Amino acid sequence: MAVNHGLQGKTVLITGAAGGIGQALARAFATQGVQLMLLDRKGTGLSLLASDLGATAVECDLGDAQQVAAVAHQVREAWGQLDVLINNAGTEYPTPIDDTAPDAMTRWAGLLDNNVTSMVRLTQALLPLLPRGASVINQSSIWGRIGVAGFSAYAASKHAVVGLTRSLALELGPRGIRVNAVCPGWVRTDAALRSLTAMAQAQGRSEAEVEREILSKQAVPEMLTPEDLAGVFLFLASEAARPLTGQCLVTSHGEVMA
């Protein structure tokens, strides 16, 4: 039986909902009796997931200001306010500093736009709809707390999410809006496994060897699952987390303890 987090009737929007973590979050929040809107730029599977959960599916490219404005209008028309905003959408790929391909800097800047600027764009558009007591939860990463060779753009973007979270907590606190972040460690998703493959190739090692080394640095030597993160997001969305704002909760099986 699902734990009751007191979210019944709350309005919740989740971005990146078609991905592994996004789907797990959508299913977890659906068990709480919330009104749910799921966003993703990929419509594949999104409508089916939304239908299964009784949610609203919205295909949206968060890099497009007009599409983001349309989402805000849809939220206003449907609910009038938004109680929980989960900025989960993001992307991940290597950006080695010695990459001299013509599009290298375009890819570097594009990753920051996807992971940070789009988060700001959506939050700004939805801000008039966030009431006192609303909760904004941003998806960061333990790579937002450490450096990672070969992934400078991704690490920089996740550091930026941490700074953004803390700054918005101060800015929106007087309005009674809480802003927190989650910093997951290695979660067994397609995106993480692609990064693991890229790391193995760059080091000339097997994926199994690199994974063993990663897990050996954790207090609990196993990868997280998307479902492992759901309880953290539910807690941050709930009244039980009312004292918390500007916090970045590390969920890494002990790989990072700060």
N, C-alpha and C positions, 0 to 999 in steps of 0.2 A: 504494500500500500504506500502511495506517495505521501511524503511529509507535507503537511499543510503549512505553507509559508504566508498565509493571509493575503494572498494576491487576487482573490476572487473578484472578477469584474474589472480589474485594472486593465488599462490599455497598454499594449506592449508592441514595439517594433524591433525586429531583428534584421540586420543587414548580413549579407553573405550567407543567407539561410539555406542555400542549396549545397553548400560544402559540408564536410564531415562534422565539424564543430557546430556549424549553424544548424544543421538538422537535429543534432542532439539537444541543442538549446531549445529549438522550436518544440520538440516533443516534450521536454521537461516542463516548459512553461504552459503548454497545452493542458497538462495534467492539473494545473492550478486553477483552471476555470477562468483564464484571462481572455480578453479580446485581443486577437493576435494578427499582426500584419507582417508578412515575410517578404523581404526584398532580396533580389539578386539580379545581376546583369545577365545571367544565364537562365533562360526560362526552362531549360531541360530539367525535368524532375520537380521544379518548384511548384507548379500547379497541382501536381499529383500529391505532393507533401501537404500543401495547404488544404486540399480537398479532404485528405485523410484526417487532418487535425481540426477541421472546421475553421480554418484561418483564411485570411485574404492574401493572395499572391500578387506581387507587383514586380514586374520586370523593370529594372531601373539601372542605368549606368550612372554611378555617383560622381563621375567626372563631368557630367553634363548638367549645368546649372538649371536648364529648363526642366529636365526630367526630375531633378531634386525638388524644384518648386512645385511640380505637379504632385509629387508625393506628399508634400506639406499640405497642399490643398485637399488631397484625398483624405488625409488624416483629420483635417478640420471638418470636412463634410461628414465623415463617418462617425467621429467620436467627439469632436470639439476640443479635446485635449489629449496629451500623451503622457502617461504616467511613468513609463520605463522605455528608455532608448538604449538599445544594445548595438554599439558600433563594432560589429564583428568582422565586417568585410575587409579583405586584404589579400595581398599576393606575396609570393616568395620565390626568388631565384638568385643565382650567384651573380656577383658583380666584382670580379677580381680587378684589382687596381692596375694590373698590367694589360688589361683588355684594351687593345687599340682599334677595335672594329669601329667603322664609321658611326654605328648607332649606339656605341657603348654609353655615352653620356645621356643620350635620349632614354635609354633603358634605365639608367641610374635615376634620372629625374622622374621618370614615369612611375617608378616604384614608390618614391616618396609621395607623389601626387595621389597614387592609389591608396597608400596606407595611412597618410596623414591629412593631406589637404582635403580629400573627399570626406573625411570624418568631420573636419571643421565645416565644410560646406553644408552637410546634412544637419549637423547640430545647430548651426546658425539659422537654417531655414525652419527648423522645428522649434526653436527657442520660444517664440510667442505662444506655443501650445503646451509648454511644460509648466505645470502648476507648482505651487509650493508643495514640497514633499516628493517631487519627482526624482527619479534616479537615472543618471546617465552612466553607463558602464562601457568602458573602452577596452578593446582587445589589444594588449601589448604582447610581450614575450620575455622570457628570461634573457633573450638576446637584446632586450632593451636595458639590461643591467650589466652586460659584459661585452667584450669585443669578440668578433668571430672572423677569422681569416677567410677572405674570399666572398664575404657577404656584407660588405660595408654599407651598401644602400639599405638593405633590410634591417641591419642592426641600427643604423642611424635613424631609420623611420620609427623603429620601436622605442628607441631612446626619446625621440620626439613625442611619441604618444604619452610617455611618462611625464614629460615636461608639460605637455598640453593638458593632461589630466590634472596636474597639481595647480596649474595656472587657472583653469576653468573652475576648479573647486573654490578658489579664492574669489574669482569674479562672480560666480553664481551663488555662492553661499548666502549672501544677504537676501537673495530671493527664495531661500529655502530649498534650493536644488542641490542635491548631492552628486558629485562626480568622482568615480573611482575607476581603477583599471585592474585587469587580471593579466598576470604575466606567466603564461603556461611554459612548462618545459617541453620535453619531447612528447608529442601526442601522435599516436599512430594514425596519421591522415595521409592522403595521397600527396599533399604538398610537402609534408615533412619527409616522407620517404623519397620524394624527388630530390630534396636537399641532401639527404643522406647519400643517395647515389652520386650526386655531383661532388660531394666531399670525398667519397671513395675514389672516384675517377681522378680528381685533382691530386690525391695523395698516392695514387697507384696501388691502392689496397682494395681488398674485397669489402663489400657492403657489410657482411657479417662481422668482419674484424672491426670496422669503424663503429658499428652498433654496439658491439661488446665493450669497446673503449668508452663510448658515451654512457652506457648504463653503469659501468664500473665507477663513475664519478657521482652516482646518485646514492642516497641513503637506502632507497628502495630500488633495486636494480631491475626495473621493468618500465616499459613505456606506458605513459598514460593513454587512456582512451578518451574520445570526445565526451562520453557519458560521465567520466570522472570530473569534468569541469562544470557540469550542469548545476550541482549543488552550490558551488561558489557564486555563480551568477544569480541563482534564486535567492541566496542569502543577501547579496548586495542590493537586490531589487526590493527586499522586504523591509518592514519596519524594524526588524531585529538589527539591521545595520544602520539605523538612524544616526548613531554617533560617528559613523565612518564617512569621511570625505577626503579627497586628495590622497587616498591610499592606493598602493599598487600591490595587490596580493599575489605573491609568488606561489605558484602551484607547480612544483617541479620535482616531486619525489625527493626533495632534499639536494638537488644538484646545486642550487643557489640558496643560501640561507641568510639573506639580508634584504 
